[in-house]
Amino acid sequence: MKRPWVRPTARVVVLDPSDRVLLLGARLSDPAVPPGDVLFWYTPGGGVEDGEGVRDAAVRELAEEIGFVAAPSALEGPVWLRRHVGVFAGMDIDSRETFFVLRDVVHEVDARGRTELELLGEEPHRWWSVEEIAASTETFAPGDLADRLSELLTGSWTGPPRIVS
């Protein structure tokens, strides 16, 4: 049996002044198949490049995916760690995700910096409240996002990262 590709990943929980979180809607399961409905909603982020630190990857991904430039020092955390094994384009991927939080962001999403693959997916974005996530029938990553966001909204993160599902 072939082992999955282990992919270190950096993600950012982007919060606006009203404590809503910015999520992107994944619509692509394989670049060879046209995008369909949103499969799940997730935080901006992506793979850590060779020689790149996870915090630097997080700010690079913010610039690429949503057009927001942040200093690495502006990120709180890491706040969460998540391991997700899944299939994309027929390849087994073992994502090792490190999440940071960025607060009080006022920003209009600009997708011009996205990669060719990200543009192919034509991903929507939306600002969600904790209440909207908790009441929704949509799928979120992490799966316990509403509960974990509630914890983040109590104030600045000072503890070790939590394992999320």
Backbone as a ProteinNet text record, in pm:
[ID]
protein_1_A
[PRIMARY]
MKRPWVRPTARVVVLDPSDRVLLLGARLSDPAVPPGDVLFWYTPGGGVEDGEGVRDAAVRELAEEIGFVAAPSALEGPVWLRRHVGVFAGMDIDSRETFFVLRDVVHEVDARGRTELELLGEEPHRWWSVEEIAASTETFAPGDLADRLSELLTGSWTGPPRIVS
[TERTIARY]
83.8	0	88.7	54.7	131.1	100	204.8	187.2	136.5	51.9	2.8	116.8	97.6	189.9	164.4	266.7	254.8	277.1	177.6	179.4	164.7	274.8	261	181.4	88.1	-3.8	-18	-25.5	-46.8	-182.1	-261.7	-395.1	-413.9	-505.4	-530.3	-680.3	-717.1	-853.8	-861.2	-920.8	-928.8	-1060.7	-1052.4	-1170.7	-1187.2	-1310.6	-1336.9	-1373.1	-1393.6	-1425	-1554.9	-1643.2	-1767.4	-1752.6	-1629.2	-1597.2	-1652.8	-1673.3	-1708	-1578	-1582	-1464.2	-1479.2	-1369.6	-1367.8	-1340	-1430.7	-1413	-1423.1	-1349.7	-1352.3	-1428	-1498.9	-1577.9	-1507.5	-1464	-1395.7	-1496.4	-1468	-1559.2	-1490.8	-1362.2	-1285.2	-1234.3	-1263.8	-1212	-1103.5	-1097.6	-999	-990.7	-870.3	-859	-914.6	-931	-982.1	-1135	-1198.3	-1344.7	-1389.9	-1488.2	-1535.1	-1583.2	-1561.6	-1605.4	-1757	-1800.7	-1943.6	-1986.1	-2083.2	-2128.4	-2017	-2031.9	-1932.9	-1933.6	-1815.6	-1799	-1784.9	-1709.8	-1690.1	-1632	-1643.3	-1590.7	-1467.4	-1364	-1236.8	-1168.4	-1071.7	-996.7	-890.1	-852.5	-744.9	-615.9	-540.6	-413.6	-374.7	-261.4	-213.8	-80.5	-19.2	103.8	222.2	304.3	430.2	534.6	601.1	701.7	833.5	917.1	1047.1	1126.7	1180	1261.6	1182.5	1052	965.9	914.6	910.9	851.1	700.1	632.9	487.4	420.7	476.1	419.2	435.7	552.4	574.5	482.2	460	367.6	226.4	186.6	51.9	31.5	128	109.8	120.6	203.5	211	76.4	18.2	-111	-221.1	-219.1	-317.3	-307.1	-184.7	-164.9	-212.8	-181.3	-219.5	-370.8	-430.4	-569.8	-672.6	-641.5	-741.8	-689	-561.4	-505.4	-478.9	-458.3	-434.7	-289.8	-220.7	-81.2	-74.2	-13.8	1.1	145.8	189.3	321.5	312.1	414.1	411.2	385.8	436.1	418.4	274.1	189.8	48.7	-34.8	17.9	-56.3	-43.4	-156.2	-154.9	-142.1	-73.7	-67.4	70.5	68.8	-41.4	-149.9	-274.6	-389.2	-446.3	-439.2	-493.8	-396.6	-404.8	-333.8	-436.6	-427.1	-524	-453.4	-489.6	-441	-561.7	-551.6	-660.8	-603.5	-651.8	-609.8	-726.1	-701	-805.4	-747	-835.5	-795.2	-822.9	-725.3	-743.5	-680.3	-756.6	-709.6	-650	-712.6	-668.3	-546.3	-493.8	-374.8	-414.7	-363.4	-385.5	-294.3	-355.5	-280.4	-303.7	-194	-195.5	-157.3	-259	-234.5	-209.7	-100.7	-65.6	-83	-198.6	-237.9	-204.6	-144.8	-117.3	-197.8	-281.8	-370.6	-321.8	-329.4	-304.7	-433.7	-439.4	-555.9	-507.7	-587	-562.4	-692.8	-689.3	-810.7	-831.2	-957.2	-997.5	-961.9	-978.2	-946.2	-1067.4	-1044	-1144.1	-1083.4	-1145.1	-1080.8	-1181.6	-1170.2	-1245	-1154.3	-1201.9	-1121.2	-1083.1	-955.1	-899.9	-830.8	-886	-836.3	-729.5	-682.1	-588.2	-455.9	-420.4	-294.2	-303.7	-422.2	-440.2	-364.5	-329.6	-261	-358.8	-305.9	-390.3	-492.3	-449.2	-539.4	-648.5	-611.3	-710.5	-811.4	-764.9	-856.1	-949.6	-899.1	-979.3	-1101.4	-1085	-1193.3	-1301.9	-1275.7	-1374.2	-1440.4	-1357.7	-1409.5	-1476	-1595.5	-1660.3	-1598.6	-1626.7	-1585.8	-1704.8	-1699.6	-1808.1	-1759.2	-1807.6	-1783.9	-1897.7	-1865	-1961.7	-1952.7	-2066.6	-2067.7	-2065.1	-2027.6	-2028.9	-2169.6	-2269	-2408	-2450.1	-2407.5	-2440.3	-2375.7	-2251.3	-2182.4	-2252.3	-2283.8	-2348.1	-2484.2	-2557.2	-2691.9	-2691	-2578.3	-2570.8	-2566.3	-2616.6	-2603.7	-2482.6	-2407.9	-2286.2	-2178.5	-2076.1	-1961.8	-1849.4	-1781.6	-1673.7	-1547.7	-1433.8	-1305.9	-1230.5	-1202.7	-1230.3	-1378.5	-1413.4	-1552.8	-1616.6	-1535.3	-1586.4	-1559.9	-1565.8	-1529.5	-1609.2	-1739.9	-1821.6	-1774.8	-1751.8	-1706.3	-1568.1	-1481.2	-1343.7	-1339.1	-1422.4	-1427.2	-1474.4	-1574.2	-1624.2	-1511.5	-1425.4	-1311	-1212.7	-1189.2	-1097.8	-1150.7	-1282.3	-1342.5	-1341.1	-1293.4	-1287.5	-1170.1	-1077	-964.1	-838.7	-729.8	-602.8	-560.9	-503	-461.1	-330.1	-326.3	-204.5	-158	-241.4	-206.3	-140.6	-113.7	-59.6	-168.2	-131.4	-233	-320	-447.1	-543.2	-550.3	-576.1	-598.8	-745.6	-772.1	-908	-933.6	-1062.3	-1096.1	-1136.9
-118.2	0	125.1	220.7	344	435.1	493.3	584.3	719.7	786	919.2	1020.7	1123.9	1237	1318.7	1334.5	1415	1560.6	1643.2	1783.1	1875.7	1937.8	2039.3	2157.6	2205.1	2309.5	2417.3	2543.5	2658	2719.3	2746.3	2804.5	2921.3	3012.9	3130.7	3146.5	3157.4	3189.7	3342.4	3396	3540.5	3589.5	3675.9	3728	3876.3	3918.7	4061.4	4124.6	4255.8	4320.7	4271.8	4208.5	4152.9	4005.6	3955.8	3816.5	3715.3	3758.8	3664	3609.3	3486.9	3421.7	3414.4	3439.8	3430.8	3286.2	3229.1	3092.6	3088.3	2995.5	2970.8	2841.5	2834.4	2716.1	2627.1	2509.8	2414.6	2352	2361.8	2307.9	2207.4	2187.1	2106.9	1980.3	1864.6	1739.1	1679.9	1731.7	1685.2	1791.4	1837.1	1939.7	1895.1	1764.5	1713.9	1716.8	1749.9	1751.2	1894.2	1945.9	2082.4	2096.6	2214.3	2233.3	2221.6	2165.7	2150.6	2241.1	2195.8	2269.6	2271.5	2357.7	2364.1	2230.9	2171.7	2045.6	2070.8	2176.1	2214.3	2355	2418.8	2553.7	2542.6	2620.6	2609.9	2745.7	2753.5	2877.3	2892.3	3016.1	3036.3	2968.5	2918.7	2854.8	2756.8	2693.2	2597	2539.5	2472.3	2399.2	2486.3	2433.1	2497.4	2455.8	2553.6	2524.9	2484	2412.5	2369	2487.8	2474.9	2579.5	2693	2686.6	2793.9	2756.7	2853.9	2832	2834.7	2770.7	2760.4	2897.6	2984.7	3119.5	3200.9	3190.8	3260.5	3205.4	3074.2	3013.9	3068.2	3085.3	3135.7	3274.9	3365.2	3500.3	3501.3	3415.2	3404.7	3357.4	3257.8	3205.7	3310.9	3392	3500.4	3595.3	3630.7	3721.7	3657.5	3530.1	3462.3	3440.9	3390.1	3346.5	3456.9	3554.1	3658.5	3799.2	3812.5	3943.7	4028.1	3963.9	4038.4	4020.9	4132.1	4128.4	4150.4	4055.1	4062.1	4031.8	4087.2	4054.8	3922.9	3839.1	3713.9	3737.5	3846.7	3876.3	3910.6	3940.9	3973.3	3849	3732.8	3608.5	3560.2	3524.7	3461.6	3311.6	3249.7	3104.9	3052.8	2924.3	2846.6	2817.8	2814.1	2793	2651.9	2593.1	2459.6	2378.2	2247.8	2152.3	2051.4	2013.4	1918.8	1828.8	1704.4	1609.4	1562	1574	1529.6	1447.9	1325	1238.4	1229.9	1264.3	1263.2	1241.5	1239.6	1216	1341.1	1382.1	1490.5	1445.9	1449.8	1410.1	1269.2	1180.5	1042.4	1017.8	1122.2	1108.1	1115.8	1022.9	1027.2	1134.5	1226.1	1336.3	1336.5	1339.8	1346.3	1489.2	1573.8	1715.1	1730.4	1795.9	1827.5	1978.4	2020.8	2161.3	2231.7	2349.1	2438	2564.9	2600.4	2716.4	2831.2	2950.6	3075	3155.4	3262.7	3351.3	3493	3565.8	3706.3	3779.4	3876.9	3942.8	4081.7	4125.6	4261.7	4298.5	4204.1	4225.9	4286.3	4399.1	4460	4452.6	4371.5	4343.9	4290.2	4337.1	4280.1	4176.7	4056.4	3948.3	3980.2	3961.5	3981.2	3850.8	3779.3	3647.3	3649.8	3766.8	3773.5	3702.9	3680.3	3614	3463.3	3407.9	3263.5	3189.3	3065.8	2980.5	2938.6	2882.7	2836.6	2733.5	2643.1	2541.4	2605.5	2703	2771.2	2848.6	2911.1	2983.1	2887.2	2770.3	2669.7	2630.9	2626.7	2588.5	2692.5	2816.2	2924.6	2926.3	2928.9	2917.5	3045.2	3030.7	3146.6	3173.1	3289.1	3320.4	3380.6	3372.1	3426.1	3449	3556.8	3582.7	3516.9	3430.1	3353	3389.3	3399	3411.6	3270.1	3261.2	3132.1	3073.3	3158.2	3112	3055.9	3121.4	3072.2	2936.8	2920.9	2792.7	2684.2	2713.5	2614.2	2571.3	2662.3	2632.2	2574.2	2576.7	2538.2	2386.6	2342.7	2202	2180.6	2287.9	2278.3	2202	2158	2090.3	2191.8	2186.3	2279.5	2202.5	2264	2207.4	2313.4	2284.1	2159.7	2139.1	2013.8	1977.4	2038.3	2067.2	2127.4	2278.3	2340.6	2481.2	2574.2	2556.5	2647.3	2644.9	2526.6	2516.4	2577.7	2550.2	2602.1	2753.7	2808	2953.8	3020.6	2963.7	3020.6	3035.6	2937.2	2941.5	3053.1	3070.1	3175	3314.9	3330.2	3462.2	3513.3	3432.4	3477.2	3571.1	3582.1	3673.9	3621	3693.9	3655.6	3515.4	3443.9	3306.3	3306.5	3236.5	3230.3	3088.7	2991.8	2852.6	2781.1	2652.5	2569.6	2543.6	2499.1	2470.4	2351.3	2358	2250.8	2160.7	2033.7	1939.8	1953.2	1974.8	1987.6	1876.9	1853.3	1741	1787.6
0	0	0	-84.2	-94.7	23.4	79.9	193.3	145	225.4	186.5	184.8	105.3	102.7	228.9	312.2	433.4	393.9	423.6	380.2	501.1	546.9	651.7	597	675.2	629.9	736.2	692.5	781.9	749.6	852.2	833.8	928.8	890.3	973.5	996.2	1122.4	1161.6	1157.7	1052.4	1031.4	1090.2	1191.2	1259.2	1231.6	1206.2	1187.9	1322.7	1328.6	1457	1521.8	1443.3	1498.5	1535.7	1535.9	1570.1	1471	1346.7	1240.9	1182.6	1134.3	1077.7	925.7	856	710.4	670.4	591	543.4	391.8	333.3	190.4	165.7	54.9	22.2	-77.8	-34	-122	-217.2	-346.6	-448.1	-540	-521.7	-615.6	-546.9	-604.6	-550.7	-640.4	-763.4	-860.3	-970.3	-1007.1	-1110.7	-1245.8	-1265.7	-1392.7	-1398.9	-1285.9	-1277.1	-1248.9	-1324	-1296.2	-1151.7	-1090.8	-952.4	-940	-828.8	-802.2	-688.1	-612.3	-494.6	-390.1	-291.7	-184	-108.7	-97.1	-24.8	124.3	158.4	298	302.1	418.2	441.4	529.4	496.6	568.5	580.1	668.2	689.1	580.1	547.1	450.3	497.5	403.7	436.2	328.9	348.3	250.5	290.7	197.4	222.7	257.2	345.9	383.9	280.3	220.3	118.1	182.7	107.3	157.5	210.2	330.1	390.2	451.2	447.7	498.5	637.4	727.6	858	847.9	942.3	937.4	951.9	1034.5	1051.1	923.1	859.5	732	623.7	624.2	527.3	547.7	672.7	702.9	644.3	662.1	608.2	455.4	398.2	252.1	196.4	260.1	214.8	226.4	331.5	342.9	224.3	187.8	74.5	-55.6	-75.6	-199.4	-209.4	-103.5	-110.6	-92.2	-6.3	18.3	-5.9	-44.4	-73.9	49	163.5	287.6	329.2	351.4	393	543.8	612.8	758.3	794.5	904.2	956.8	1032.8	1024.4	1101.1	1250.3	1303.2	1446.2	1482.6	1383.8	1410.3	1438.8	1405.8	1425.4	1569.4	1630	1762.2	1743.3	1835.8	1833.5	1801.3	1765.3	1713.1	1817.3	1768.3	1856.6	1844.1	1724.5	1702	1617.9	1635.9	1551	1503.1	1376.9	1320.2	1221.2	1224.3	1123.1	1044.3	913.2	826.2	711.9	699.6	589.1	490.9	366.3	264.9	127.3	30	-108.8	-190.3	-270.9	-366.3	-496.3	-602.9	-736.2	-734.5	-656.8	-651.8	-565.7	-500.9	-417.2	-269.6	-189.8	-45.5	13.9	90	149.8	299.5	372.8	519.3	558.1	576.9	609.4	758.1	792.3	931.6	945	995.4	994.3	1124.6	1112.6	1225.4	1203.1	1300.6	1289.3	1376.6	1320.5	1392.1	1390.7	1468.7	1464.9	1437.6	1359.9	1329.4	1356.7	1446.2	1494	1433.1	1438.3	1400.6	1256.8	1167.3	1026.3	954.7	889.1	801.3	661.8	575	446.5	345.3	222.4	110.6	44.3	30.1	-26.2	-170.1	-200.9	-334.6	-373.3	-469.5	-507.1	-615.9	-655.4	-767.8	-742	-617	-586.9	-577.9	-599.9	-588	-697.5	-664.8	-762	-871.3	-977.9	-1088.7	-1039.4	-953.4	-898.7	-813	-730.3	-645.4	-730.4	-836.2	-926	-998.8	-1032.5	-1101	-1016.9	-884.7	-796.2	-778.8	-823.7	-812.9	-675.3	-571.8	-435.4	-386.3	-333.2	-271.5	-134.1	-80.5	56.3	128.9	260.5	340.6	482.4	543.9	685.3	763.3	857.3	934.7	1083.1	1149.8	1296.1	1355.1	1480.9	1549.5	1546.7	1567.8	1569.8	1434.1	1326.2	1191.8	1164.8	1207.8	1189.2	1269.3	1395.3	1482.2	1428	1364.1	1313.5	1171.5	1105.4	964.9	945.8	831.6	792.1	701.3	674.5	592.8	670	598.3	659.2	675.7	790	820.7	856.6	830.8	870.6	950.1	1076.4	1147.4	1174.7	1200.2	1219.2	1342.5	1442.8	1566.6	1569.2	1452.2	1437.8	1529	1539	1621.7	1767.1	1821.9	1960.8	1977.8	1885	1895.4	1878.4	1791.7	1775	1903	1966.1	2091.6	2192.5	2197.5	2288.5	2249.5	2119.4	2072.5	2102.7	2102.9	2118.3	2261.6	2355	2495	2520.6	2427.3	2444.3	2378.2	2394.5	2332.2	2375.3	2281.8	2307.6	2384	2495.7	2575.8	2601.8	2577.9	2610.1	2495.2	2517.7	2409.3	2306.9	2186.8	2085.8	2127.9	2087.5	2113.1	1989.6	2012.9	1903.4	1862.9	1734.5	1684.2	1583.1	1554.7	1465.3	1327
[MASK]
+++++++++++++++++++++++++++++++++++++++++++++++++++++++++++++++++++++++++++++++++++++++++++++++++++++++++++++++++++++++++++++++++++++++++++++++++++++++++++++++++++++

